[in-house]
């Protein structure tokens, strides 16, 4: 039947301890142009398989578009502890130009999978936009305790770089990736929307450390919706080049929390600078009990030079009971060098804030003038 022929044109793994590809060109598979997915990994007994060194969605030259109709790699149905990629250059998969997601991980017991060292949305050089039609990497439907990174380039995708959605999609870690940049971390290869988008009740996920989330079309990181709680953003460059000194801003805010996101933590050790909008924005009344601690917002990575965000350092609009800073030096934010105010809290519904222990308008040494363009801290209704 036509269904059978189309189904046979994808590689589907339902076993354990298999290797698809290898670390030499001779071992490389080109898994492209298929009617479904490039590689499917499915089932609760599908454990500890490796997909490495393949081209998935591009031609054998690593440049021309031969995308699979659906996902590049689809891990689902409770598949566990599978590895896509590897740390050596020869183990890198090229996962680009697919009709849906580059890598899609889904299912309540789809857990322990590792995606590392791949180019997801670029050509073989890591310089040219060859984005997947949806997300670079998507985790949904309760997928948990999976790791994205290190050493992935997740750039050029037509929606978001990384998309984490749904209740019980939890405890996943995004670490050590370039999201929105080229292979060198110095030029934009923009994901069209967010660098990282967490929504729909996804909880307790960790973004960081050591991601560069820069050059994306909209926000660097966006966390939204009631029940999207307990996520942590820590140790990232958001809006800077990998050198930590030059702007490579996201098109909108560095980080946005909105529409009921609660109990999320921004920090410590993020550098959120050079973005076209706010450094950090919190909005809507239900966005409560979030903490912004231990970040540099508007400066270089060493905290000594202004690389200001295009609007405010931190902007709070009709959000409640959030915390900026704290009583220890580890909780101190440096919020300096931004175009307008360092901290701006606006709207009758904005109340119950703690703003403590920060340097607002100073460099990280606490002595050097690195003033914001207008107010240090502005509150108005």
C-alpha positions in Angstrom: 0.0 0.0 0.0 1.0 3.6 -0.3 1.1 3.9 3.5 3.5 1.0 3.7 5.8 2.4 1.1 5.9 5.8 2.8 6.4 4.1 6.2 9.4 2.2 4.9 11.1 5.3 3.7 12.0 6.3 7.3 14.4 4.6 9.6 12.5 3.5 12.7 14.3 1.9 15.7 12.4 -0.3 18.1 15.2 -2.1 19.9 18.3 -1.4 22.0 22.0 -0.8 21.7 22.0 -0.1 17.9 24.2 2.5 16.2 22.9 4.4 13.1 25.9 6.0 11.4 29.4 6.4 12.8 32.2 8.9 13.2 33.7 8.7 9.7 32.3 9.9 6.4 32.2 6.3 5.1 29.8 5.4 7.9 27.5 8.4 7.4 23.9 7.9 6.4 22.0 10.5 4.4 18.4 10.2 5.8 16.6 12.8 3.7 13.7 13.2 1.4 11.5 10.7 3.2 7.7 10.9 3.5 7.7 10.7 7.3 10.6 11.2 9.7 14.3 10.9 9.0 14.8 8.7 12.1 12.2 7.4 14.4 13.0 6.0 17.9 9.9 4.5 19.4 8.7 2.3 22.3 9.4 1.6 25.9 12.0 -1.1 25.1 13.8 1.2 22.7 16.8 1.9 24.9 20.4 3.1 24.5 20.6 3.5 20.8 22.9 6.0 19.1 22.3 8.1 16.0 25.6 9.7 15.0 27.4 11.3 12.1 24.4 11.5 9.7 22.9 14.1 7.4 19.2 14.3 8.2 17.2 16.5 5.8 20.0 17.8 3.6 21.7 16.3 0.6 25.1 14.5 0.7 26.9 17.8 0.2 25.5 19.1 3.5 24.0 22.2 1.9 21.1 21.4 -0.5 17.5 21.0 0.8 16.2 17.4 0.8 14.0 17.7 4.0 12.0 14.8 5.4 8.3 15.6 5.4 7.9 15.3 9.1 10.6 15.5 11.8 14.3 15.0 11.4 14.5 12.8 14.5 11.5 11.7 16.4 11.9 10.1 19.9 8.6 9.0 21.4 6.5 6.3 22.9 8.6 6.1 26.1 12.0 5.5 24.4 14.8 6.0 26.9 18.5 6.8 27.2 19.1 7.2 23.5 21.9 9.5 22.2 21.7 11.8 19.1 25.1 13.0 18.1 28.3 13.0 20.1 31.2 15.2 21.3 33.6 14.4 18.5 33.2 16.4 15.2 32.7 13.2 13.3 29.8 12.2 15.5 27.8 15.4 14.7 24.5 15.0 13.0 23.3 17.6 10.6 19.5 18.0 11.2 18.1 20.7 8.9 15.4 21.6 6.4 12.9 19.1 7.8 9.1 19.8 7.4 8.4 19.9 11.1 10.8 19.7 14.0 14.5 19.1 13.8 14.4 16.8 16.9 11.1 16.0 18.6 11.0 14.3 22.0 7.5 13.4 23.3 5.8 11.1 25.8 5.3 10.7 29.5 8.1 8.2 30.0 10.3 9.4 27.1 13.3 10.1 29.4 17.0 10.2 29.7 17.7 11.0 26.1 20.7 13.1 25.2 21.0 15.4 22.1 24.6 16.7 21.8 27.1 18.1 19.3 24.6 18.5 16.4 23.9 21.3 13.9 20.1 21.7 14.0 19.0 24.2 11.5 22.2 25.1 9.6 24.3 23.7 6.8 27.4 21.6 7.3 29.6 24.7 7.9 27.3 25.9 10.8 27.2 29.3 9.1 24.1 29.2 6.7 20.5 29.2 7.6 18.9 25.8 6.7 16.2 25.9 9.3 13.6 23.2 10.1 10.1 24.4 9.3 8.9 24.2 13.0 11.2 24.1 16.0 14.8 23.2 16.2 14.2 20.9 19.3 10.7 20.3 20.8 9.9 18.5 24.0 6.2 17.9 24.8 3.6 15.6 26.3 5.4 14.9 29.5 8.9 14.1 28.2 11.2 14.5 31.2 14.8 14.4 32.4 16.2 14.7 28.9 19.3 16.7 28.1 19.8 19.1 25.1 23.5 19.8 24.9 26.3 20.5 25.1 27.7 21.7 21.8 24.5 21.8 19.7 24.0 24.7 17.3 20.2 25.3 17.3 19.8 28.1 14.8 17.9 29.2 11.7 14.7 27.4 12.6 11.4 28.8 11.3 9.7 29.0 14.7 11.7 28.6 18.0 15.1 27.2 18.8 13.9 25.1 21.7 10.3 24.6 22.6 9.2 23.0 25.9 5.4 22.5 26.2 2.9 20.9 28.5 2.0 19.7 32.0 4.6 17.2 33.2 7.1 18.1 30.6 9.6 18.6 33.3 13.2 18.4 34.6 14.7 18.7 31.1 18.1 20.5 30.9 19.2 22.8 28.0 23.0 23.4 28.5 26.0 24.5 26.5 24.3 25.3 23.2 24.5 28.1 20.7 20.9 29.1 20.1 20.4 31.7 17.4 24.0 32.1 16.4 26.5 30.6 13.9 29.1 28.0 14.7 31.5 30.6 16.1 28.9 32.3 18.3 29.7 35.7 16.7 27.0 36.2 14.0 23.3 35.7 13.9 21.6 32.7 12.3 18.3 33.6 13.8 15.5 31.3 15.0 12.5 33.3 13.7 10.7 33.5 17.1 12.1 32.7 20.5 15.5 31.2 21.4 13.8 29.1 24.1 10.0 29.0 24.7 8.6 27.3 27.8 4.8 27.2 28.1 1.6 25.3 28.8 2.5 24.1 32.3 6.0 22.8 31.7 7.8 22.9 35.0 11.2 22.5 36.7 13.2 22.7 33.5 16.7 24.2 33.6 18.1 26.6 30.9 21.8 26.6 31.4 24.5 26.9 32.2 26.7 27.9 29.3 24.1 28.6 26.6 24.6 31.5 24.2 21.0 32.6 23.4 21.5 35.5 21.1 20.5 36.8 17.7 16.9 35.4 17.7 14.1 37.1 16.0 11.9 37.7 19.1 12.8 37.0 22.7 15.8 35.1 24.0 13.8 33.2 26.6 10.0 33.3 27.0 8.2 31.6 29.8 4.4 31.9 29.9 1.1 30.5 31.2 -0.4 29.5 34.5 1.3 26.4 35.8 4.6 27.0 34.0 6.4 27.0 37.3 9.7 26.3 38.9 11.9 26.7 35.8 15.4 28.1 36.2 17.5 30.2 33.8 21.1 30.2 35.0 24.6 30.9 33.7 23.8 32.0 30.1 24.8 34.8 27.8 21.6 36.3 26.5 22.0 38.9 23.8 25.8 38.9 23.6 28.4 37.2 21.3 30.3 34.3 22.8 33.1 36.7 23.7 30.8 38.3 26.3 31.7 41.8 25.3 29.8 42.6 22.1 26.0 42.8 21.5 24.3 40.2 19.4 20.8 41.1 20.6 17.6 39.2 20.4 15.0 41.2 18.5 12.8 41.8 21.5 13.5 41.2 25.3 16.3 39.1 26.7 13.8 37.2 29.0 10.1 37.6 29.3 7.8 36.0 32.0 4.1 36.5 31.5 0.5 35.2 31.7 0.7 33.5 35.0 4.3 32.1 35.1 5.2 31.6 38.8 8.1 30.6 41.0 10.6 30.7 38.2 14.2 31.8 38.9 16.3 34.1 36.6 19.8 33.6 37.8 22.3 33.4 39.1 25.1 34.2 36.6 23.2 35.2 33.5 24.5 38.1 31.5 21.4 39.7 29.8 22.7 42.5 27.7 22.5 44.0 24.2 18.9 43.0 23.5 16.7 45.3 21.4 13.9 45.4 24.1 14.0 45.0 27.8 16.7 42.9 29.5 14.0 41.2 31.6 10.2 41.8 31.5 7.5 40.5 33.8 3.9 41.2 33.0 0.3 40.4 33.9 -1.1 40.2 37.4 -0.8 36.4 37.7 2.9 36.4 37.0 4.0 36.2 40.7 6.7 34.9 43.0 9.5 34.9 40.5 13.1 35.8 41.5 15.7 37.8 39.5 19.0 37.1 41.4 22.7 37.4 40.7 22.6 38.6 37.1 24.4 41.2 35.0 21.8 43.1 33.1 23.1 45.7 30.6 26.9 45.0 31.0 29.6 42.9 29.6 30.4 39.5 31.0 32.8 40.9 33.5 30.3 43.6 34.6 32.7 46.4 33.9 31.5 47.8 30.5 28.1 48.9 29.3 26.4 46.7 26.7 23.0 48.1 27.4 19.6 46.7 26.5 17.6 48.9 24.1 14.9 49.8 26.6 15.0 49.1 30.4 17.1 46.7 32.4 14.1 45.2 34.2 10.5 46.2 33.4 7.6 45.0 35.6 4.1 45.6 34.2 1.1 44.6 36.4 2.9 41.7 38.1 2.9 40.8 41.8 5.2 39.8 44.6 8.4 39.2 42.6 11.9 39.6 44.0 14.9 41.5 42.4 18.1 40.8 44.3 18.6 39.8 47.9 20.7 40.3 51.0 23.8 38.3 49.9 26.4 39.3 47.3 25.5 36.2 45.3 22.0 37.5 45.0 23.0 41.0 43.8 22.1 42.0 40.3 24.2 44.6 38.5 21.6 46.5 36.4 23.5 49.2 34.6 24.2 50.7 31.2 20.7 50.3 29.9 19.2 52.9 27.5 16.3 54.0 29.9 15.7 53.0 33.5 17.6 50.3 35.4 14.4 49.0 37.0 10.9 50.3 36.1 7.8 49.1 37.9 4.5 50.2 36.3 0.8 49.7 36.8 -1.6 49.7 39.7 -1.4 45.9 39.9 2.3 45.9 40.5 2.8 45.5 44.2 4.5 43.4 46.8 8.0 43.7 45.4 11.4 43.3 47.1 14.3 45.1 45.4 17.4 44.7 47.6 21.1 44.5 47.4 21.6 45.5 43.8 24.0 47.8 42.0 21.9 49.9 39.7 24.0 52.3 37.6 27.4 50.9 38.8 29.8 48.4 37.5 30.3 45.1 39.2 33.1 46.6 41.4 30.6 48.9 43.0 32.7 51.9 42.3 32.7 52.6 38.6 30.0 54.7 37.0 28.0 52.7 34.5 24.7 54.7 34.7 21.5 53.8 33.1 20.1 56.4 30.6 17.4 57.7 32.9 16.2 56.5 36.3 17.9 54.0 38.5 14.6 52.8 39.8 11.2 54.2 38.6 7.8 53.3 40.1 4.6 54.7 38.7 1.0 53.8 38.0 
